[in-house]
Amino acid sequence: MAYEMKPNTASLFKNDNREKLQPHNKGSALIDGKEYWVSGWENQSANGVEYQSLKFQLKELTDAKKQGFSDMSDDVPY
């Protein structure tokens, strides 16, 4: 049985093949019925408190960019 993500949750996994600027953790989320890629960077504040900075990217937008549709808009010039 395949894992099915529950609404408004995310899962992060350690990024073992990480290069310098890449996230420490990667995963996905299901928010309001839409799927997102999640990236997490481990940081430390100026006063020494450790925290994670997260970035969410809508999966359908990143998939469209990979297919060469990055400049799609609803404005048609004709």
Buried (B, 14 or more C-beta within 10 A) or exposed (E): EEEEEEEEEBBBEEBEEEEEEEBBBBBBBBBEEEEBBBBBBEEEEEEEEEEEEBEBEEBEEEEEEEEEEEEEEEEEEE
